[in-house]
Amino acid sequence: MIDIAVTEQGTDVSVVTPSGRLNMVSARQLTTVVTEVIDGGRAFVVVDLGSTEFMDSSGLGALVSGLKRARQAGGDLRLARPNAQVKAVLELTNLNRVLTVHDSPEGVFRDR
C-alpha cells in the first residue's frame, strides 16, 4: 500500500504525491488516483516523486497510463523530484524522453 496525496495548483493543475514504494501492489492505486483527477477536469498532472523510495516497471506502466489519459483529455502528465533510483529506471527505459522531469513540482506547467 502506498500513501498518495493530491493537491491543486491553480485552476487546472493537480500535484499527485505518492509516498513509499511504487511497485506492482501500489501501481494500480496510483493509476486510479490519476484517472480520478483527470476525470474530475484537471488534465494537467504533476507526479511529485520526491517521497517515492522505489519504482519498478509496474510504476512506469502507471505513469505511462496516466500520461496517455492526460493527453487524451487535452492535458499532460509531468514528473518532479525523482530520486536516483527512479531517474535510473527512467533513463534505462528511455522514458525520460517521453515523461518530462522537473526539479520541483512548482511551476511545471508555466510553459503552456
Stockholm file with secondary structure:
# STOCKHOLM 1.0

chainA/1-112         MIDIAVTEQGTDVSVVTPSGRLNMVSARQLTTVVTEVIDGGRAFVVVDLGSTEFMDSSGLGALVSGLKRARQAGGDLRLARPNAQVKAVLELTNLNRVLTVHDSPEGVFRDR
#=GR chainA/1-112 SS CCEEEEEEETTTEEEEEEEEEESHHHHHHHHHHHHHHHHTTCCEEEEECTTEEEECHHHHHHHHHHHHHHHHTTCEEEEECCCHHHHHHHHHTTGGGTSCEESCSTTTTTTC
#=GC SS_cons         CCEEEEEEETTTEEEEEEEEEESHHHHHHHHHHHHHHHHTTCCEEEEECTTEEEECHHHHHHHHHHHHHHHHTTCEEEEECCCHHHHHHHHHTTGGGTSCEESCSTTTTTTC
//
